[in-house]
Structures are given as structure tokens and as C-alpha cells.
Amino acid sequence: MTLMMGPTVAVPVPPPIVDALDSVEISHSDEGRSGFQITFLVGRSGQGDMVDYALLANPLFKPLNRVVIVVTFNLMPAVLMDGVITDVQFVPTNEPGQTRLTLTGEDVSLMMDLEQKQAEHPAQDETVIALKLIASYAQYGLIPAVTPPPVIDPPLPIERTPVQTDTDLGYLRQLAARHGYVFYVVPGSAPMTNTAWWGPPKRFDPPQPALSVNMGAETNVDSIQFQYSALEQTVYAGQVQDRQLNQTLPYQTFATLRLPPLGAMPAVVAQFPHVRKQVLGESSGLTYTQALARAQGRTDASSDSVLTATGSLDALRYGNLLRPRGVVGVRGVGYLHDGLYYVKSVSHNIRRGDYKQNFTLTREGYGSTVPVVLP
């Protein structure tokens, strides 16, 4: 593992800091900011520690300094975190060598969440606004990856003007939620570069190596459990008064339109007619097309976590790093639970000689859509 720190540009830390490193925890999710926690064992051992702990006084540990964590696995480096320090915790003890210094931080999207703004975005749809806001943080290496929604309705200045009353991060997530999209910042392939993803959950990437359960020598999962929630899936129906046509029109959603489908028996089909139905709120001032698009986006988002799998694995036994915001196969647990899943979140727990990962997988229902998964 390579640890890099610095005020603006992160550089590899000196050997004394590496020697004091005890553990690293990193969490990634497609909801909320990713975070990290780095723990050091500190002590006093020379003249440099007479006044105070030398490690504690190191300027690299200042709040809001940048931190980059790179892990080399199978000879391939992977950037796990590019973030900033938000909290510094110091815990002295009476036992020699057990005094701990813990740095806690979040990914660089934190810098998009510091200032609440009130701004107008005239004649700009969600796609243009997302590109503009992300581009304003180029100093943090943000590369925009924006997917236009299925329905684009550019606002005419004589009709309406989008108004932002939140931080840039909050507003981007608000715009994404209208279409069942997600927004997050993920480290790029090179240190101090990041991809800002604004779009649907990534289901088209090639599947990662399969998680194998109860398969003898092929087993690579320490534990896994599944939960089916019958109340997650929601469809929307109601009426909206189209502001352009000045007519009241009905709208209705029937099932998720996420592509590609990961579950052969989505909840809408398996539970029909016992599916939760709701009316779309905040439909005032929308056109029929806008109302239907927002209702469909909420239906898609509600289906994502109907079937959830949580578990843990040893990265050395798995032979790879399980990455979030992608697709992975599961095998060995029967037809209803085998198949492909979306990797919603992953946490890394790294110590000397030990590398554990906890994960959360989701999809829209029971049943595999593929005959086999890649080992």
C-alpha cells in the first residue's frame, strides 16, 4: 500500500509515518460520500519527542490536507481513495506504544458540499447544469462523466428558471434523483484524478470475478446473507395538470426500466398485484412528460434494493479487489440467489498481512438472468 499526503498535491509519506501505520479503513458507496480512517501508533522515543509527539506535530496531518491511498494488487496499482482529512483524533494511553492517532476524512466531493448557494441556471437542463457544476472543481482532478436522462426538457426562460438553494453536491444529487440516477466521485486510474459520475447505476461494465459460496476449494467468501424486502418496490400513478396543454392527464408506471435486468423475477411481477403504489408529490407546474419521467425514475430507484446481499471476504483468497459501482456474479447459493448483482458498497479493512472487504450487493428480485457467471 502507498500512502500519499500533502496540502494540495499529495506526495508519498516519509518512512517514519509508514512505520507508525497500524490500520486503514476505506468505505465506498453510490450513496453519500466515501470515507477513510487511518490509524497510527505513536510514542516518544528520542529528543524529537521531548516537547510533543513528533508524529502528531507533523504538518502532513493538518485538517483538510489531501490524502491518496493506492493499493498494488496482482502487480496492478489501484487508487482506493482521494480525499481530505476532516477529523484528527488523539488517544494517549499509559501502555507503551499504544497511543493512537486517527485521521478521518472523506473523498474530494466534500469540497463540493462546503458552501450553500442560491443561484439560477437559466435555459439549462439537468445535463448542462451537472457538467457546469462539475467543471468548476477541476482543481481537484474531477473529470465529468454525465449521462443525459431519457427525457430532456430544456427550460424556456419565459416559463421557468431552475433555482439552486443547496450546495453543489446536494443540488447534483437532487437533480440525479429526479431520474433515478446517482452522483458520486470515484478515484481515477492515476493518483489525484477523479471521475464525477452523474447517471444511472453502472450495470454495463464487465462482471468482476464471481463470489463463490459453498463450493469447496473454490469458495472465496467468508460470509454472505440475503434479504428480500417486499416493501421496497413502488409504482406511481396519479394525475398531473400539464402546464403547456392546460389539461389534466393521468400517468402510471408499471415496472423498473433498469438495463440490463439483473433479476429474472422482479418484484412487480412476483408480487403482483400486491405492490406498493404511491402518488408522485411535487407534480405542480410539471408537464406530463416531466411527471412521467420523475415517476419512472423513482420506480427504478425503488427496485434497486429489493434483493440485498451483505457479506465479507478475504481479498487474498478472492484473488482480486471487489470494486463498488459495478456488477459481480454470485454462484453456489441456488437459482433464486445466484446470478449477477450490482455492487452498491464496499469497505476495505487493511492491516499488515490482512486485507478484508465487506460488501453490499443489490438487484430487483429473485432468479438469475444468466446461465453461468464468470469464475
ABEGO torsion letter per residue (X at the ends): XBBBBEAABBBBBBAAAAAABABBBBBBBABEBBBBBBBBBBBBABAAAAABBAAAABAAABBGBBBBBBBBBGGBBBBABBBBBABBBBBBBABBGABBBBBBBBBAAAAAAABBBBBBBBGBBAAAAAAAAAAAAAAAGBBBBBBBBABBBBBBAAABBBBBABBAAAAAAAAAAAAGBBBBBBBBABBGBBBBBBEBBBAABBBBBBBBBGAEAABABABBBBBBBAAABBBBBEBBBBAAAGBBBBBBBABBABOBBABABBAAAAAOABBBBBBBBGABGBBAAAAAAAAAAAAAAAAAAABBBBBBBBAAAAGBBBBBGBBBBBBGAEAAABEBBBBABBBBBBBBGBBBBBBBBBBAEBEBABABBBX
